[in-house]
Amino acid sequence: MRLVHFCIYISIILLCSCQVKSNKENNNYADSIGAVKLPTDTNMITAAIDTSHTAQDSLDWKGTYKGILPCKDCAGIETEIMLHNGNTYMIATKMIGHSKTKTVLEHGNFTWASGSVIELKGMSDGPVKYFVEEGHIILLDKSGKKMEGEKEGMYTLTK
């Protein structure tokens, strides 16, 4: 009988020590990459968030993006941007409902202004910045910020 009690006692100690070690390992991992606490019915769950990955290295950003961007003196600007390996681009724009209806083609190189923002170099109107997300890119204003207001969603080009 003593042997049974002794085995139960040792098992409890081993289980507790494994759980503590496991929590320490999880906390070290969460501390190294960021963490967020999610509320549940009875307690908080810590979920690890990898903050080291960016759009540049974790999204499939290469491809063709299309859409109609707002225009001050026309019905919109039909826009198609192709992003290629080697950080090159080609952009085709056409003003809708304007006397100047021909398609304008431009090309050049782009740089990653940050892990999620590209800057198209060689544009006739100066550098243009886009925020890169999964499946679409968003035109940014001259200062590199997302447009705000009622037309906010109109600056998105979809892959």
Salt bridges, closest charged atoms under 4 A:
ASP50 OD2 - HIS53 ND1 2.64
ASP60 OD2 - LYS159 NZ 3.55
ASP73 OD2 - HIS98 NE2 3.92
GLU119 OE2 - LYS121 NZ 3.25
GLU133 OE1 - HIS136 NE2 2.59
GLU133 OE2 - LYS146 NZ 3.36
